[in-house]
Amino acid sequence: MTTPELRVGVVGLGWMGQVHARALSRLPHHYPDAPLRPRLVAVADPVDDDRTRAAVSALGFGEHVADWRDLVDRDDLDLVCVAGPNFVHRDVAVAAARAGKHLWVEKPAGRSAAETREIVDAVTAAGVQAAAGFNYRNVPAVEMARDLVATGRLGRVEHSTVRFLADYSADPDAALSWRFRTATSGSGVLGDLVSHAADLLRHVVADVAELVVDRATFIAQRREALPGAMHYEKGAGALGDVENEDYVSALLRLADGSRAVLESSRVAVGEQNRYTLEVHGTEGTVSWDFRRMNELQVSTRAEGEYLNAFSTTRFAAPGDGELGVFQPGANNPMGFDDLKVVEARRLVESIATGEPVGATIHDALSAAVVVDAMSESANERRWVTL
Ligand SMILES: NC(=O)c1ccc[n+]([C@@H]2O[C@H](COP(=O)([O-])OP(=O)(O)OC[C@H]3O[C@@H](n4cnc5c(N)ncnc54)[C@H](O)[C@@H]3O)[C@@H](O)[C@H]2O)c1
């Protein structure tokens, strides 16, 4: 029996658009039992340069259009990947959902919780599935950490630390791209990295109940980007203001009564995607670092022993999360793109069964509510209750 097709359109063929396309193409290699077989039909991206043309051809898209409006309501598409800059997410996602398309929306889904709620409403009204790009959930070591918390192996969680530190905007000469402007990005590191961190904390430990936040913009001005400039390119035009934050630190109280510390920076020299999560419970601790994505540091105490408990490293093995789908044995590491293949698998399952599996647009809304509350706390210099 042939597997039915899932006809895919991608909006935005930068880093994430290409990762989505590759993940969907690789789906049958890793999951031959997947209920649908993706086919890359069309991509929408206003840039028509050599880089875009090479990507369109290498990824095997049938067609490239400039305007996403010429893509979302085509009747030869089932799924639309929303992978352009933040300012197009809401419009693309709402239009595509209204046209009956399933969605794979990158984080932050909207520039604010209000925009994200508009997507949720359109998705609910249309009865389509909508996955959110919270790929760090799919790391086998993170899935192990979640299981250890959920099954009580760590006892009662007392406190956690989540730090998302990156250097991608550390160069003061880096271009004033869409990421630094309120109209095009919404918030800064809050939407970009803290949305991931908030989702991870909620997924592994508990919902955020209250928070207080400080924030800073360390590089106040940058040079304008040339059209089509990528993330890491230098600015070339006039100096303009950076309109959103480079850094936040937060104290959080979670719904289970535990406490958390969250810190995130996009300008941290020497920190390349140092995304870490530590959870401390009455019976032990888990610690994860994206730079050693396939390892989980675990310490669980023996009866009566509180001091000097052993800490061990668990290398993700087949049976831990989805590692076995990618590698035959422990410590053959998975990579970033593999996390997106897992995300694609869960979305395809959701579409085929009508039952959401994996992170959804509702999770994106929860993260957006946390991000908005963080902005409110920083603006008003006070604790905010969610
Ligand atoms: N899940 C993750 O870990 C992760 C990682 C990086 C980025 N992201 C998210 O993915 C999204 C895209 O980020 P990126 O790093 O791929 O950005 P990027 O700058 O590499 O790519 C953006 C692409 O969108 C195109 N574009 C610009 N305006 C457009 C429009 N009006 N319609 C359609 N396409 C348009 C650009 O030409 C470019 O090709 C962002 O929302 C970002 O937050 C998620």
The ligand as an ORCA input file, in Angstrom:
! r2SCAN-3c Opt
* xyz 0 1
  N      13.396     26.462     16.659
  C      14.590     27.010     16.658
  O      15.506     26.517     17.333
  C      14.833     28.237     15.825
  C      16.151     28.572     15.446
  C      16.328     29.710     14.641
  C      15.243     30.472     14.248
  N      13.991     30.130     14.664
  C      12.818     30.955     14.252
  O      12.604     30.721     12.866
  C      12.174     31.926     12.226
  C      13.113     32.226     11.059
  O      14.415     32.398     11.575
  P      15.703     32.095     10.669
  O      16.866     31.994     11.594
  O      15.430     30.981      9.717
  O      15.786     33.489      9.886
  P      16.564     33.811      8.550
  O      16.811     35.272      8.598
  O      17.696     32.859      8.346
  O      15.506     33.478      7.417
  C      14.319     34.199      7.236
  C      13.871     33.970      5.780
  O      12.588     34.555      5.607
  C      12.600     35.277      4.393
  N      11.587     36.325      4.422
  C      11.736     37.651      4.734
  N      10.553     38.279      4.616
  C       9.657     37.352      4.233
  C       8.274     37.399      3.899
  N       7.570     38.539      3.970
  N       7.651     36.262      3.502
  C       8.368     35.103      3.423
  N       9.673     34.993      3.706
  C      10.310     36.112      4.114
  C      14.019     35.802      4.246
  O      14.311     36.139      2.903
  C      14.816     34.596      4.751
  O      15.079     33.677      3.708
  C      12.180     33.003     13.296
  O      10.880     33.183     13.774
  C      13.065     32.448     14.392
  O      12.717     32.897     15.686
  C      13.760     29.025     15.417
*
